[in-house]
Amino acid sequence: MNFVQIKPQKLRWFLSKHPDVVILDVRTKDEFEGKTTHLGRIKNSINIPIQEMENRWSELLPYKNKPLLVYCSQSHRSPQVAYFLGQKGFNKVVNLQGGLSVLKDKSSLEKD
């Protein structure tokens, strides 16, 4: 594995310790915008759906040496993207275990 896992209860701590973190939501655009689910999204996150990652990953190149937090709704998609980005040379990739569905502390979220 070429990425780190972070438990949901450590998210707020992680964000406070890494103010330069790039936050990547890999859910669909409709999920991200709250049209199909109402889980919210992590503040300041950018959305590149997993289905588009192969063609759009280079958009993340300016952040290659910054911490990169990847998440989705249930942590089925985000580990795949975290691994993929690690293979592309991103060396500070962190996956949110369990995704938004298990996040109990909602203080880091924006509403849909």
C-alpha positions as a Markdown table, in Angstrom:
| # | Residue | x | y | z |
|---|---|---|---|---|
| 1 | Met | 0.0 | 0.0 | 0.0 |
| 2 | Asn | 1.4 | 3.4 | -1.0 |
| 3 | Phe | -1.0 | 5.6 | 1.0 |
| 4 | Val | -2.0 | 6.1 | 4.6 |
| 5 | Gln | -5.4 | 5.4 | 6.2 |
| 6 | Ile | -6.9 | 7.9 | 8.6 |
| 7 | Lys | -9.8 | 7.0 | 10.9 |
| 8 | Pro | -12.9 | 9.3 | 10.7 |
| 9 | Gln | -12.5 | 10.3 | 14.4 |
| 10 | Lys | -9.1 | 11.8 | 13.5 |
| 11 | Leu | -10.3 | 13.9 | 10.6 |
| 12 | Arg | -10.6 | 17.2 | 12.4 |
| 13 | Trp | -7.2 | 16.7 | 14.0 |
| 14 | Phe | -5.6 | 15.8 | 10.6 |
| 15 | Leu | -7.1 | 18.9 | 8.9 |
| 16 | Ser | -5.9 | 21.2 | 11.7 |
| 17 | Lys | -2.4 | 19.7 | 11.5 |
| 18 | His | -2.2 | 20.0 | 7.7 |
| 19 | Pro | -3.6 | 23.4 | 6.7 |
| 20 | Asp | -2.2 | 23.0 | 3.2 |
| 21 | Val | -4.0 | 19.7 | 2.5 |
| 22 | Val | -5.8 | 19.2 | -0.8 |
| 23 | Ile | -9.1 | 17.4 | -0.2 |
| 24 | Leu | -10.3 | 15.2 | -3.1 |
| 25 | Asp | -13.9 | 13.9 | -3.2 |
| 26 | Val | -14.1 | 11.0 | -5.7 |
| 27 | Arg | -17.9 | 10.6 | -5.7 |
| 28 | Thr | -20.1 | 11.4 | -8.7 |
| 29 | Lys | -20.9 | 15.0 | -9.4 |
| 30 | Asp | -24.5 | 14.4 | -8.3 |
| 31 | Glu | -23.3 | 12.9 | -5.0 |
| 32 | Phe | -20.9 | 15.7 | -4.4 |
| 33 | Glu | -23.7 | 18.3 | -5.1 |
| 34 | Gly | -26.1 | 16.5 | -2.8 |
| 35 | Lys | -28.5 | 15.5 | -5.6 |
| 36 | Thr | -28.5 | 11.8 | -4.8 |
| 37 | Thr | -27.2 | 11.5 | -1.2 |
| 38 | His | -27.2 | 14.0 | 1.7 |
| 39 | Leu | -23.9 | 13.2 | 3.3 |
| 40 | Gly | -22.5 | 16.7 | 2.7 |
| 41 | Arg | -18.9 | 17.1 | 1.7 |
| 42 | Ile | -15.7 | 18.1 | 3.4 |
| 43 | Lys | -15.1 | 21.9 | 3.3 |
| 44 | Asn | -12.9 | 23.1 | 0.5 |
| 45 | Ser | -12.9 | 19.7 | -1.3 |
| 46 | Ile | -12.5 | 19.4 | -5.0 |
| 47 | Asn | -14.5 | 16.8 | -7.0 |
| 48 | Ile | -13.0 | 14.5 | -9.5 |
| 49 | Pro | -15.2 | 11.4 | -9.8 |
| 50 | Ile | -13.4 | 8.0 | -9.8 |
| 51 | Gln | -14.9 | 7.4 | -13.3 |
| 52 | Glu | -13.0 | 10.4 | -14.6 |
| 53 | Met | -9.7 | 9.9 | -12.7 |
| 54 | Glu | -7.8 | 8.2 | -15.5 |
| 55 | Asn | -8.3 | 11.3 | -17.7 |
| 56 | Arg | -8.2 | 14.0 | -15.1 |
| 57 | Trp | -5.5 | 13.0 | -12.5 |
| 58 | Ser | -3.0 | 15.4 | -14.1 |
| 59 | Glu | -5.2 | 18.3 | -12.7 |
| 60 | Leu | -3.7 | 17.3 | -9.4 |
| 61 | Leu | -0.1 | 17.6 | -10.4 |
| 62 | Pro | 0.3 | 21.1 | -8.9 |
| 63 | Tyr | -0.4 | 19.4 | -5.5 |
| 64 | Lys | 1.9 | 16.4 | -6.0 |
| 65 | Asn | 4.0 | 17.3 | -2.9 |
| 66 | Lys | 1.2 | 18.4 | -0.6 |
| 67 | Pro | -0.9 | 16.2 | 1.6 |
| 68 | Leu | -3.8 | 14.8 | -0.4 |
| 69 | Leu | -6.9 | 13.5 | 1.5 |
| 70 | Val | -9.1 | 11.3 | -0.6 |
| 71 | Tyr | -12.6 | 10.3 | 0.4 |
| 72 | Cys | -16.0 | 9.0 | -0.9 |
| 73 | Ser | -19.2 | 7.9 | 0.8 |
| 74 | Gln | -18.2 | 4.5 | 2.1 |
| 75 | Ser | -14.5 | 4.1 | 1.4 |
| 76 | His | -15.1 | 1.7 | -1.6 |
| 77 | Arg | -13.8 | 4.1 | -4.2 |
| 78 | Ser | -11.3 | 6.3 | -2.4 |
| 79 | Pro | -8.7 | 3.5 | -1.6 |
| 80 | Gln | -8.6 | 2.7 | -5.3 |
| 81 | Val | -8.0 | 6.4 | -6.2 |
| 82 | Ala | -5.4 | 6.7 | -3.3 |
| 83 | Tyr | -3.6 | 3.7 | -4.7 |
| 84 | Phe | -3.8 | 5.1 | -8.3 |
| 85 | Leu | -2.4 | 8.4 | -7.2 |
| 86 | Gly | 0.4 | 6.8 | -5.3 |
| 87 | Gln | 1.3 | 4.9 | -8.5 |
| 88 | Lys | 1.5 | 8.3 | -10.3 |
| 89 | Gly | 4.1 | 9.6 | -7.8 |
| 90 | Phe | 1.9 | 11.3 | -5.2 |
| 91 | Asn | 3.7 | 10.5 | -1.9 |
| 92 | Lys | 1.5 | 12.1 | 0.7 |
| 93 | Val | -1.9 | 10.4 | -0.1 |
| 94 | Val | -4.3 | 9.8 | 2.8 |
| 95 | Asn | -7.5 | 7.8 | 2.6 |
| 96 | Leu | -10.5 | 8.5 | 4.9 |
| 97 | Gln | -11.5 | 5.1 | 6.2 |
| 98 | Gly | -15.2 | 4.3 | 6.0 |
| 99 | Gly | -15.9 | 7.5 | 4.1 |
| 100 | Leu | -18.5 | 10.1 | 4.9 |
| 101 | Ser | -21.1 | 7.5 | 5.9 |
| 102 | Val | -19.3 | 6.7 | 9.2 |
| 103 | Leu | -18.2 | 10.3 | 10.0 |
| 104 | Lys | -19.7 | 11.2 | 13.3 |
| 105 | Asp | -18.1 | 14.7 | 13.8 |
| 106 | Lys | -19.8 | 16.7 | 11.1 |
| 107 | Ser | -17.9 | 20.0 | 11.9 |
| 108 | Ser | -15.6 | 19.6 | 8.9 |
| 109 | Leu | -18.5 | 19.3 | 6.5 |
| 110 | Glu | -20.4 | 21.7 | 4.2 |
| 111 | Lys | -24.1 | 21.1 | 3.8 |
| 112 | Asp | -25.5 | 20.1 | 0.4 |
